[in-house]
Amino acid sequence: MKNAWIALTLLLAMNHAHGVAIRASSDPVKDEPKITEKDKDHWAFKPLANAEFEARNADWQKAIRELDALAKTESKTADAATLIRRITFDLTGLPPTPEEIRAFQNSALRNPHSAFEVLADKLLASPGYGEHWAQWWLDLARYADTDGFEYDAERGRAWQYRDWVIDALNRDMPFDEFVQKQIAGDLMGDETGTGFLFSAPDMPDLNNQNERRHVLLNDIATAVGSVCFGLTVGCAQCHDHPYDPISQADFYRLRAFFDNTVLPKERKPLGPFVRVFTEGVPASTVFVRGDFKRPGPEIQPAFPRVFGSTPANADRLELAKWITSKDNALFLRAMANRLWQQHFGKPLAAVPGDLGHQGEAPTNPALLDWLAAELPRQNWSLKRLHKAIVMSNYYQQANAPRKRLTGEMLRDTMLAVSGRLNPKTGGPGVKLPLPKEISETLIKKQAEPTADVTEHDRRSIYTFARRNLRQPLFELFDRPDAQISCARRNTSTTAPQALMLLNSEFAHDIAAKIAADLTEKHGSDASALITAATLRCLSREAKKQEIDAGQRFLQKQTKLTSSFRDAFADYCLALLNSNEFLYID
């Protein structure tokens, strides 16, 4: 109790320091504050600057020139080896092969621009594109294969939504349609897309199913607001939002669009798609102080008032189409900001999950608005917008921001450079083996790995995503826990990361596999082995001083190990632990 009072005192002090009063009413509709012109004057709510939405069709050069005019290039173009590593990781999450590197370098000698465009088109058309970029969306969707909470029960068909996202991105489904189907796919003949709504944490065994329904609906409304508006609308569950013009009644009007989709049955898990109920649905109300036992005045589904009026009798499909309208500047800015962040590691507006008053204004407002308008100009094609970005001088410059591999990319890269990566796509999540000290904390069935060991080497997107327990490699490299929508991952630097890469059984197995493959091809030719290993792991040729240092290391290490191959495996392990391996540039 003492700690609770301390926390409350601190919260009140913070709000007082910022001059903000919490508005919590027993009649949130009657006491709802009016929307003022000042409320609409925030930068994120304003129309896009100089927005023109005429389709580009094939006019790539104009788009690239406009982007480069807004994003100032500060250095010369990067060399061919750097460019192929950068774009291959960026678009597929995997490193280029030695054969691909050399082929691109040869093509770039003749016509660099044409060679890079051919490479970009090839990568965007590859299955790896959807497998990589789907994780960006699944982070936003708070996707996992389990419920979370105490029992963390499995959701047997959740993977169907994950596969739907991958397939939709690979097919380049128009992005407005893609988002619409997250919200109302069942009303558009494609119900699996609505797995977005039901990706929330859940407690099927909760004694009071009304409470369960209340929590689920609040989570859905919060996720839709966070992902589609880039606003913390969930702050208005219990009281009017203290900073943004979102009232408590606004929150529950948004939630009301989903009221006929959530009538859960006790101990029944959520499925990968929604079901519309026509009977037994409680009236939509505001819940006083957010308490499910205190329903307040009845309300009708409506868009947040700061964005204008709502058509009569609007349903979820109307909501989905309004959200993705090219006139919805906030939606376009939120998505463009996140897309830029994925390409460059840093968003233009620093807090991608909060474009409201507590967030930060973009460092380059004109560029953000240009990107936001460019998405509909490219006929809502994400792939075409990706291409416009990567073909720019800004993207190809030598002094690009450094980006570290995510945990999933790191694991996939280690599998790829060792030749172990299993290219199989789709299907139920693969359960990877866990260290004994972790598996012993789980129920026996939960700890059992997938029986087919070849499945263990599939891409990380296909691994079983448990909400209460992440794979140690993913945990250490900042994978979100899927409890809430994640717009931007943390990038921590800790000692356990280095210890895992240096000492784990997985890292040693990968290094041994690289060593075995290369010694079979090059024998004990130290120079050839070091050159080949560097090209595999770092996507470039080894320098003379690296070859010399590597040869001296192998001479010393061979005396300390049982064989030359073991010594070379240690050299490969050192490459896997280098910053150059962990960072894209």
C-alpha positions as a printed NumPy array, in Angstrom:
array([[  0.   ,   0.   ,   0.   ],
       [  2.861,   2.371,   0.851],
       [  4.422,   1.862,  -2.602],
       [  1.06 ,   2.515,  -4.273],
       [  0.732,   5.834,  -2.448],
       [  4.271,   6.812,  -3.441],
       [  3.524,   6.012,  -7.084],
       [  0.288,   8.019,  -6.964],
       [  2.063,  10.984,  -5.35 ],
       [  4.741,  10.952,  -8.047],
       [  2.125,  10.763, -10.804],
       [  0.19 ,  13.695,  -9.387],
       [  3.414,  15.679,  -8.989],
       [  4.406,  15.04 , -12.597],
       [  1.009,  16.124, -13.875],
       [  1.103,  19.214, -11.689],
       [  4.594,  20.074, -12.954],
       [  3.302,  19.989, -16.522],
       [  0.148,  21.908, -15.639],
       [ -2.168,  19.004, -16.563],
       [ -5.28 ,  18.002, -14.659],
       [ -6.747,  14.506, -15.013],
       [-10.39 ,  14.735, -16.083],
       [-12.301,  11.708, -14.758],
       [-16.084,  12.174, -14.636],
       [-19.048,  10.1  , -13.498],
       [-20.715,  11.153, -16.786],
       [-17.918,  11.293, -19.41 ],
       [-20.361,  12.173, -22.202],
       [-22.076,  15.06 , -20.447],
       [-18.761,  16.468, -19.216],
       [-16.91 ,  15.896, -22.491],
       [-14.735,  18.893, -23.416],
       [-15.349,  20.54 , -26.77 ],
       [-12.807,  20.318, -29.581],
       [-11.243,  23.716, -30.23 ],
       [ -9.277,  25.141, -33.125],
       [ -6.227,  25.049, -30.876],
       [ -6.701,  21.286, -30.499],
       [ -6.528,  20.881, -34.285],
       [ -3.467,  23.098, -34.608],
       [ -0.957,  20.428, -33.576],
       [  1.449,  19.624, -36.428],
       [  0.406,  15.962, -36.737],
       [ -3.296,  16.803, -37.153],
       [ -2.815,  19.348, -39.917],
       [ -3.273,  18.461, -43.623],
       [ -0.127,  17.401, -45.455],
       [  1.871,  20.32 , -46.783],
       [  1.547,  20.776, -50.555],
       [  0.079,  17.302, -50.901],
       [ -0.676,  16.134, -54.427],
       [ -1.893,  12.579, -54.897],
       [ -1.713,  12.089, -58.639],
       [ -0.373,   8.587, -59.33 ],
       [  3.315,   8.395, -60.246],
       [  2.969,   5.353, -62.485],
       [  6.524,   4.767, -63.779],
       [  8.038,   8.194, -63.099],
       [ 10.762,   6.94 , -60.748],
       [ 13.339,   9.603, -61.463],
       [ 11.048,  12.467, -60.444],
       [ 10.279,  10.819, -57.107],
       [ 13.969,  10.185, -56.432],
       [ 14.901,  13.775, -57.305],
       [ 12.239,  15.121, -54.953],
       [ 13.393,  12.866, -52.115],
       [ 17.036,  13.846, -52.564],
       [ 16.099,  17.537, -52.624],
       [ 14.489,  17.137, -49.182],
       [ 16.976,  14.704, -47.592],
       [ 20.397,  16.255, -47.934],
       [ 23.136,  13.831, -48.94 ],
       [ 26.331,  14.515, -46.998],
       [ 28.857,  12.1  , -48.516],
       [ 29.838,  10.33 , -51.697],
       [ 28.245,   7.068, -52.829],
       [ 29.235,   3.945, -50.899],
       [ 31.292,   1.234, -52.584],
       [ 29.606,  -1.744, -54.238],
       [ 30.287,  -4.212, -51.393],
       [ 28.782,  -1.835, -48.825],
       [ 25.719,  -1.173, -50.998],
       [ 24.84 ,  -4.806, -51.641],
       [ 25.203,  -5.677, -47.957],
       [ 23.086,  -2.677, -46.955],
       [ 20.208,  -3.221, -49.37 ],
       [ 20.114,  -7.003, -49.036],
       [ 19.808,  -6.794, -45.253],
       [ 17.386,  -3.881, -45.555],
       [ 14.956,  -5.577, -47.91 ],
       [ 15.289,  -9.266, -46.941],
       [ 16.908,  -9.371, -43.497],
       [ 19.635, -11.682, -44.833],
       [ 23.236, -11.139, -45.987],
       [ 24.249, -11.391, -49.642],
       [ 26.096, -14.541, -50.704],
       [ 29.706, -14.323, -51.959],
       [ 28.443, -15.129, -55.463],
       [ 25.887, -12.31 , -55.317],
       [ 28.508,  -9.847, -54.072],
       [ 30.931, -10.576, -56.882],
       [ 28.208, -10.563, -59.539],
       [ 26.986,  -7.161, -58.363],
       [ 30.497,  -5.731, -58.185],
       [ 31.106,  -6.806, -61.791],
       [ 27.786,  -5.319, -62.964],
       [ 28.398,  -2.095, -61.049],
       [ 31.685,  -1.584, -62.886],
       [ 29.749,  -1.218, -66.145],
       [ 26.664,   0.718, -64.973],
       [ 26.328,   1.316, -61.21 ],
       [ 22.828,   2.842, -61.296],
       [ 21.372,   0.134, -63.524],
       [ 23.045,  -2.647, -61.541],
       [ 21.64 ,  -1.303, -58.266],
       [ 18.139,  -0.997, -59.71 ],
       [ 18.239,  -4.589, -60.986],
       [ 19.396,  -5.704, -57.535],
       [ 16.618,  -3.754, -55.801],
       [ 13.967,  -5.278, -58.068],
       [ 15.325,  -8.778, -57.458],
       [ 15.294,  -8.361, -53.675],
       [ 11.805,  -6.854, -53.601],
       [ 10.536,  -9.818, -55.632],
       [ 12.138, -12.423, -53.383],
       [ 10.187, -14.352, -50.68 ],
       [ 12.676, -13.004, -48.149],
       [ 11.18 ,  -9.521, -48.506],
       [  7.859, -10.476, -46.916],
       [  9.529, -12.709, -44.337],
       [ 11.673,  -9.791, -43.185],
       [  9.224,  -6.898, -43.353],
       [  6.413,  -8.905, -41.768],
       [  8.218,  -8.706, -38.422],
       [  7.877,  -4.912, -38.527],
       [  4.118,  -5.273, -38.771],
       [  3.884,  -8.154, -36.268],
       [  5.641,  -5.961, -33.685],
       [  2.927,  -3.364, -34.209],
       [  0.207,  -6.037, -34.071],
       [  1.525,  -7.45 , -30.714],
       [  1.58 , -10.873, -32.369],
       [  2.404, -14.061, -30.459],
       [  1.43 , -17.744, -30.551],
       [  0.29 , -17.775, -26.918],
       [ -2.121, -15.916, -24.647],
       [  0.292, -14.572, -22.061],
       [ -0.625, -14.165, -18.389],
       [ -0.186, -17.043, -15.929],
       [ -0.823, -20.073, -18.126],
       [  0.402, -18.625, -21.428],
       [ -1.767, -21.147, -23.298],
       [ -1.02 , -21.833, -26.947],
       [ -3.132, -20.458, -29.789],
       [ -3.132, -23.298, -32.269],
       [ -4.004, -21.267, -35.358],
       [ -2.437, -17.878, -34.666],
       [  0.278, -18.628, -37.236],
       [ -2.326, -18.303, -40.002],
       [ -2.385, -14.54 , -39.429],
       [  1.424, -14.392, -39.46 ],
       [  1.506, -16.236, -42.794],
       [ -1.227, -13.942, -44.139],
       [  0.906, -10.884, -43.358],
       [  3.97 , -12.384, -45.069],
       [  1.978, -13.363, -48.144],
       [  0.217,  -9.978, -48.366],
       [  3.532,  -8.114, -48.264],
       [  5.135, -10.411, -50.817],
       [  2.16 ,  -9.913, -53.148],
       [  2.471,  -6.163, -52.575],
       [ -1.145,  -5.868, -51.524],
       [ -1.987,  -2.143, -51.698],
       [ -1.175,  -0.814, -48.259],
       [ -4.534,   0.871, -47.753],
       [ -6.219,  -2.478, -48.442],
       [ -3.697,  -4.25 , -46.192],
       [ -4.593,  -2.029, -43.235],
       [ -8.316,  -2.132, -44.001],
       [ -8.219,  -5.916, -43.774],
       [ -6.559,  -5.758, -40.372],
       [ -9.695,  -4.03 , -39.117],
       [-12.496,  -5.351, -41.336],
       [-11.148,  -8.214, -43.443],
       [-14.158, -10.366, -42.535],
       [-16.376,  -7.734, -44.173],
       [-14.14 ,  -7.742, -47.259],
       [-14.012, -11.487, -47.889],
       [-10.548, -11.948, -46.308],
       [-11.156, -12.665, -42.64 ],
       [ -7.681, -13.94 , -41.676],
       [ -6.31 , -10.393, -41.839],
       [ -8.399,  -9.512, -38.792],
       [ -6.029, -11.639, -36.739],
       [ -4.566,  -8.203, -36.007],
       [ -7.521,  -7.459, -33.722],
       [ -7.233, -10.742, -31.85 ],
       [ -3.449, -10.733, -31.423],
       [ -3.959,  -9.239, -27.968],
       [ -2.86 , -10.908, -24.726],
       [ -5.812, -12.772, -23.221],
       [ -6.884, -14.66 , -20.104],
       [ -9.448, -17.273, -21.241],
       [ -9.787, -18.759, -17.729],
       [-10.764, -15.457, -16.122],
       [-13.687, -16.046, -13.765],
       [-15.64 , -13.054, -15.027],
       [-15.991, -13.219, -18.808],
       [-17.47 ,  -9.7  , -18.87 ],
       [-14.183,  -8.435, -17.496],
       [-12.294, -10.485, -20.08 ],
       [-14.378,  -8.961, -22.865],
       [-13.861,  -5.46 , -21.477],
       [-10.07 ,  -5.878, -21.356],
       [ -9.947,  -7.338, -24.871],
       [-12.038,  -4.556, -26.375],
       [ -9.954,  -1.9  , -24.652],
       [ -6.819,  -3.518, -26.036],
       [ -8.246,  -3.591, -29.573],
       [ -9.196,   0.09 , -29.469],
       [ -5.804,   0.974, -27.989],
       [ -3.938,  -0.992, -30.675],
       [ -5.958,   0.513, -33.53 ],
       [ -5.312,   4.006, -32.17 ],
       [ -1.613,   3.358, -31.628],
       [ -0.939,   1.653, -34.968],
       [ -3.239,   3.654, -37.242],
       [ -3.061,   7.097, -35.624],
       [  0.303,   6.983, -33.871],
       [ -1.465,   8.246, -30.73 ],
       [ -1.699,   6.919, -27.187],
       [ -5.504,   6.754, -27.278],
       [ -5.392,   4.016, -24.623],
       [ -4.635,   6.751, -22.075],
       [ -8.325,   7.723, -22.366],
       [ -9.744,   4.427, -21.059],
       [-10.321,   5.8  , -17.571],
       [-10.308,   9.589, -18.07 ],
       [ -9.947,  12.19 , -20.77 ],
       [ -6.491,  12.135, -22.336],
       [ -4.371,  14.588, -20.331],
       [ -2.447,  15.914, -23.362],
       [ -4.199,  15.099, -26.64 ],
       [ -7.787,  15.998, -27.673],
       [ -9.095,  12.454, -27.099],
       [-11.846,  12.256, -24.508],
       [-12.89 ,   9.171, -22.584],
       [-16.101,   9.149, -24.625],
       [-13.985,   9.306, -27.824],
       [-12.139,   6.181, -26.703],
       [-15.331,   4.205, -26.107],
       [-16.908,   5.428, -29.359],
       [-13.876,   4.044, -31.168],
       [-14.164,   0.828, -29.156],
       [-17.85 ,   0.564, -30.07 ],
       [-16.904,  -0.326, -33.678],
       [-15.666,  -3.66 , -32.308],
       [-18.388,  -4.434, -29.757],
       [-20.056,  -7.097, -31.91 ],
       [-16.801,  -8.977, -32.535],
       [-15.894,  -9.947, -28.956],
       [-18.15 , -12.332, -27.045],
       [-15.563, -14.829, -25.8  ],
       [-16.459, -18.221, -24.382],
       [-14.859, -19.263, -21.118],
       [-11.564, -21.145, -21.55 ],
       [-11.821, -20.816, -25.344],
       [ -8.75 , -19.176, -26.937],
       [ -8.952, -16.382, -29.473],
       [ -8.782, -17.421, -33.11 ],
       [ -6.903, -15.896, -36.047],
       [ -9.99 , -14.012, -37.249],
       [-13.051, -12.251, -35.833],
       [-16.666, -13.328, -35.836],
       [-19.565, -10.911, -36.03 ],
       [-22.292, -11.441, -33.418],
       [-25.859, -10.236, -34.001],
       [-27.421, -11.39 , -30.73 ],
       [-26.443, -11.043, -27.111],
       [-24.194,  -8.023, -27.71 ],
       [-24.368,  -5.536, -24.83 ],
       [-25.15 ,  -1.924, -25.639],
       [-22.131,   0.251, -26.319],
       [-21.437,   2.495, -23.368],
       [-18.75 ,   4.595, -21.774],
       [-17.367,   2.859, -18.699],
       [-17.003,   5.261, -15.796],
       [-13.381,   5.436, -14.639],
       [-12.735,   2.492, -16.977],
       [-14.493,   0.106, -14.564],
       [-16.308,  -2.718, -16.421],
       [-18.819,  -2.843, -13.522],
       [-19.821,   0.808, -14.074],
       [-21.376,   1.201, -17.546],
       [-22.257,   4.819, -18.207],
       [-24.256,   6.563, -20.947],
       [-24.902,   4.694, -24.203],
       [-22.905,   5.801, -27.239],
       [-22.691,   5.094, -30.961],
       [-19.541,   4.155, -32.906],
       [-17.728,   7.295, -34.07 ],
       [-14.321,   8.558, -35.125],
       [-12.422,  10.707, -32.595],
       [-14.005,  14.144, -32.842],
       [-10.742,  15.992, -33.532],
       [-10.747,  14.362, -36.987],
       [-14.235,  15.56 , -37.956],
       [-17.705,  14.07 , -38.245],
       [-18.672,  10.401, -38.654],
       [-21.114,   9.145, -41.329],
       [-24.414,   7.864, -39.999],
       [-24.51 ,   4.136, -39.146],
       [-20.792,   3.725, -39.788],
       [-19.425,   0.207, -39.234],
       [-15.935,  -1.289, -38.996],
       [-15.499,  -1.23 , -42.767],
       [-16.361,   2.466, -42.823],
       [-13.839,   2.987, -40.023],
       [-11.158,   1.058, -41.927],
       [-11.72 ,   3.042, -45.134],
       [-11.713,   6.358, -43.283],
       [ -8.471,   5.492, -41.483],
       [ -6.715,   4.655, -44.758],
       [ -8.059,   7.582, -46.746],
       [ -5.419,   9.672, -48.49 ],
       [ -6.988,  12.652, -46.692],
       [ -6.086,  11.158, -43.289],
       [ -2.792,  12.962, -42.799],
       [ -2.167,  11.472, -39.354],
       [ -2.36 ,   7.883, -40.636],
       [ -0.081,   8.663, -43.568],
       [  2.464,  10.439, -41.369],
       [  2.479,   7.626, -38.812],
       [  3.142,   4.982, -41.463],
       [  5.709,   7.042, -43.4  ],
       [  7.576,   7.807, -40.171],
       [  7.821,   4.111, -39.303],
       [  8.873,   3.16 , -42.821],
       [ 11.734,   5.676, -42.718],
       [ 12.715,   4.341, -39.306],
       [ 12.964,   0.782, -40.631],
       [ 15.219,   1.866, -43.475],
       [ 17.508,   4.193, -41.532],
       [ 17.218,   3.073, -37.915],
       [ 15.847,   6.432, -36.772],
       [ 12.394,   7.929, -37.41 ],
       [ 11.877,  11.498, -38.576],
       [  9.559,  12.118, -35.603],
       [ 11.446,  10.653, -32.653],
       [  8.539,   8.883, -30.912],
       [  6.774,   6.837, -33.619],
       [  4.194,   5.521, -31.164],
       [  3.161,   9.028, -30.089],
       [  2.783,  11.801, -32.642],
       [  0.667,  13.729, -30.147],
       [  1.621,  16.577, -27.864],
       [  3.959,  14.444, -25.724],
       [  5.902,  13.239, -28.762],
       [  8.442,  15.255, -30.735],
       [  7.998,  17.212, -33.938],
       [  9.79 ,  15.778, -37.001],
       [ 13.335,  16.905, -37.676],
       [ 12.423,  17.314, -41.35 ],
       [  8.677,  18.058, -41.608],
       [  8.769,  18.576, -45.382],
       [ 10.396,  15.18 , -45.935],
       [  7.887,  13.435, -43.653],
       [  4.944,  14.998, -45.478],
       [  6.496,  14.131, -48.846],
       [  6.882,  10.484, -47.805],
       [  3.34 ,  10.431, -46.429],
       [  1.91 ,  11.694, -49.724],
       [  4.192,   9.455, -51.773],
       [  2.509,   6.276, -50.514],
       [ -0.833,   6.969, -52.243],
       [  1.065,   8.502, -55.184],
       [  2.715,   5.123, -55.654],
       [ -0.755,   3.513, -55.749],
       [ -0.284,   2.403, -52.124],
       [  2.532,   0.073, -53.172],
       [  5.018,  -0.412, -50.337],
       [  7.469,  -2.019, -52.743],
       [  7.428,   1.001, -55.043],
       [  7.999,   3.334, -52.098],
       [ 10.844,   1.111, -50.876],
       [ 12.369,   1.336, -54.333],
       [ 12.11 ,   5.116, -54.453],
       [ 13.915,   5.287, -51.095],
       [ 16.729,   2.847, -51.892],
       [ 17.379,   4.378, -55.316],
       [ 17.99 ,   7.806, -53.776],
       [ 21.447,   9.305, -53.343],
       [ 20.641,   9.75 , -49.662],
       [ 20.195,   6.013, -49.175],
       [ 23.301,   5.117, -51.163],
       [ 25.676,   7.555, -49.491],
       [ 28.75 ,   6.199, -47.717],
       [ 28.043,   7.818, -44.337],
       [ 24.733,   6.099, -43.673],
       [ 23.439,   5.685, -40.086],
       [ 24.68 ,   2.497, -38.453],
       [ 22.018,  -0.149, -37.877],
       [ 22.505,  -3.22 , -35.726],
       [ 20.951,  -6.539, -36.642],
       [ 17.855,  -7.458, -34.654],
       [ 17.894, -10.746, -32.761],
       [ 15.929, -12.415, -35.557],
       [ 18.238, -11.041, -38.247],
       [ 21.298, -12.086, -36.248],
       [ 20.108, -15.681, -35.903],
       [ 19.041, -15.869, -39.563],
       [ 22.376, -14.434, -40.677],
       [ 24.338, -16.965, -38.654],
       [ 22.303, -19.762, -40.21 ],
       [ 22.725, -18.266, -43.691],
       [ 26.511, -17.791, -43.601],
       [ 26.934, -21.348, -42.303],
       [ 24.755, -22.82 , -45.047],
       [ 22.303, -24.223, -42.486],
       [ 19.315, -21.963, -43.206],
       [ 16.205, -23.997, -44.074],
       [ 14.226, -22.03 , -46.721],
       [ 10.876, -23.701, -45.955],
       [  8.039, -21.188, -45.614],
       [  4.763, -21.056, -43.694],
       [  3.006, -23.306, -41.231],
       [  2.81 , -23.631, -37.434],
       [  5.553, -22.031, -35.38 ],
       [  8.726, -24.051, -34.846],
       [  9.618, -24.664, -31.21 ],
       [ 13.35 , -24.316, -30.725],
       [ 15.31 , -26.156, -28.035],
       [ 15.733, -24.2  , -24.826],
       [ 18.574, -24.299, -22.296],
       [ 17.846, -26.699, -19.451],
       [ 17.718, -23.935, -16.863],
       [ 14.879, -22.323, -18.841],
       [ 12.983, -25.421, -20.02 ],
       [ 12.738, -26.661, -16.41 ],
       [ 10.611, -23.626, -15.537],
       [  7.949, -24.571, -18.102],
       [  5.171, -27.114, -18.187],
       [  6.618, -30.236, -19.829],
       [  4.618, -29.93 , -23.049],
       [  5.58 , -26.27 , -23.429],
       [  9.284, -27.097, -23.257],
       [  9.249, -29.806, -25.949],
       [ 11.03 , -28.689, -29.15 ],
       [  9.735, -29.53 , -32.613],
       [ 10.659, -33.169, -33.294],
       [ 12.053, -32.576, -36.808],
       [ 15.463, -31.021, -36.151],
       [ 15.697, -29.638, -39.702],
       [ 12.818, -27.338, -38.767],
       [ 15.026, -25.736, -36.112],
       [ 17.037, -23.996, -38.836],
       [ 14.133, -22.128, -40.412],
       [ 13.928, -18.335, -40.451],
       [ 13.145, -16.711, -37.13 ],
       [  9.809, -15.355, -38.373],
       [  8.583, -18.972, -38.323],
       [  9.716, -19.779, -34.793],
       [  7.085, -20.218, -32.092],
       [  6.519, -16.842, -30.421],
       [  5.765, -17.358, -26.738],
       [  4.559, -14.244, -24.95 ],
       [  5.932, -15.065, -21.5  ],
       [  9.257, -16.504, -22.641],
       [ 11.343, -15.409, -25.588],
       [ 14.27 , -17.329, -26.997],
       [ 17.424, -16.208, -25.109],
       [ 18.995, -14.721, -28.265],
       [ 15.841, -12.714, -29.025],
       [ 15.473, -11.697, -25.382],
       [ 19.021, -10.357, -25.207],
       [ 18.708,  -8.48 , -28.5  ],
       [ 15.565,  -6.573, -27.53 ],
       [ 12.659,  -8.443, -29.092],
       [  9.429,  -6.936, -27.654],
       [  7.256,  -9.094, -25.401],
       [  4.079,  -8.621, -27.501],
       [  2.079,  -7.391, -24.51 ],
       [  1.408,  -4.107, -26.315],
       [  1.995,  -2.697, -29.782],
       [  5.681,  -1.899, -30.328],
       [  6.444,   0.945, -32.74 ],
       [ 10.192,   1.061, -32.063],
       [ 12.421,  -1.583, -30.524],
       [ 15.056,  -0.737, -27.965],
       [ 18.679,  -1.249, -28.993],
       [ 20.577,  -2.134, -25.843],
       [ 24.263,  -2.985, -25.484],
       [ 24.927,  -5.411, -22.628],
       [ 27.608,  -7.841, -21.509],
       [ 25.304, -10.903, -21.785],
       [ 24.96 , -10.257, -25.528],
       [ 28.688, -10.699, -26.02 ],
       [ 28.806, -13.668, -23.66 ],
       [ 26.073, -15.465, -25.579],
       [ 27.703, -14.901, -28.975],
       [ 31.052, -16.036, -27.623],
       [ 30.006, -18.998, -25.487],
       [ 26.648, -20.365, -26.618],
       [ 26.377, -23.808, -28.178],
       [ 24.566, -22.292, -31.159],
       [ 27.415, -19.856, -31.938],
       [ 30.047, -22.599, -31.642],
       [ 28.034, -24.924, -33.903],
       [ 27.722, -22.197, -36.531],
       [ 31.445, -21.422, -36.42 ],
       [ 32.305, -25.12 , -36.681],
       [ 30.002, -25.524, -39.702],
       [ 31.617, -22.574, -41.528],
       [ 35.059, -23.975, -40.747],
       [ 34.119, -27.457, -41.956],
       [ 32.683, -26.16 , -45.244],
       [ 35.62 , -23.906, -46.049],
       [ 38.41 , -26.307, -45.038],
       [ 36.81 , -28.967, -47.213],
       [ 37.114, -26.556, -50.143],
       [ 40.432, -24.801, -49.353],
       [ 42.243, -27.323, -47.176],
       [ 44.742, -25.655, -44.85 ],
       [ 45.442, -22.657, -47.098],
       [ 45.18 , -20.002, -44.388],
       [ 45.088, -17.068, -46.789],
       [ 42.272, -18.583, -48.865],
       [ 40.32 , -19.578, -45.732],
       [ 40.543, -16.112, -44.186],
       [ 39.527, -14.496, -47.483],
       [ 36.538, -16.819, -47.925],
       [ 35.377, -16.511, -44.303],
       [ 35.585, -12.699, -44.426],
       [ 33.543, -12.579, -47.62 ],
       [ 30.894, -14.89 , -46.145],
       [ 30.569, -13.168, -42.794],
       [ 31.361,  -9.524, -43.536],
       [ 30.344,  -9.29 , -47.228],
       [ 33.689,  -7.878, -48.363],
       [ 37.211,  -8.879, -49.332],
       [ 39.764,  -9.354, -46.552],
       [ 42.487,  -6.72 , -46.259],
       [ 46.137,  -7.696, -46.375],
       [ 46.697,  -6.818, -42.719],
       [ 43.685,  -8.948, -41.767],
       [ 45.081, -11.909, -43.67 ],
       [ 48.47 , -11.48 , -42.01 ],
       [ 46.939, -11.18 , -38.538],
       [ 44.675, -14.157, -39.22 ],
       [ 47.573, -16.332, -40.282],
       [ 49.471, -15.518, -37.091],
       [ 46.354, -16.308, -35.032],
       [ 45.875, -19.691, -36.744],
       [ 49.501, -20.64 , -36.141],
       [ 49.212, -19.929, -32.421],
       [ 45.703, -21.343, -32.003],
       [ 46.484, -24.618, -33.752],
       [ 48.996, -25.372, -30.982],
       [ 46.246, -24.85 , -28.39 ],
       [ 43.522, -26.911, -30.061],
       [ 43.237, -30.456, -31.293],
       [ 43.387, -29.57 , -35.015],
       [ 43.816, -26.825, -37.588],
       [ 40.079, -26.989, -38.317],
       [ 39.273, -26.296, -34.665],
       [ 41.626, -23.345, -34.716],
       [ 39.936, -22.014, -37.842],
       [ 36.525, -22.523, -36.172],
       [ 37.769, -20.219, -33.406],
       [ 38.726, -17.663, -36.057],
       [ 35.222, -17.901, -37.55 ],
       [ 33.752, -17.464, -34.071],
       [ 35.764, -14.254, -33.734],
       [ 34.266, -12.982, -37.   ],
       [ 30.756, -13.753, -35.724],
       [ 31.529, -11.697, -32.608],
       [ 32.874,  -8.683, -34.469],
       [ 31.008,  -5.375, -34.605],
       [ 31.221,  -5.568, -38.378],
       [ 29.156,  -8.743, -38.318],
       [ 26.576,  -7.319, -35.914],
       [ 26.146,  -4.002, -37.723],
       [ 24.973,  -3.57 , -41.295],
       [ 27.335,  -0.679, -42.136]])
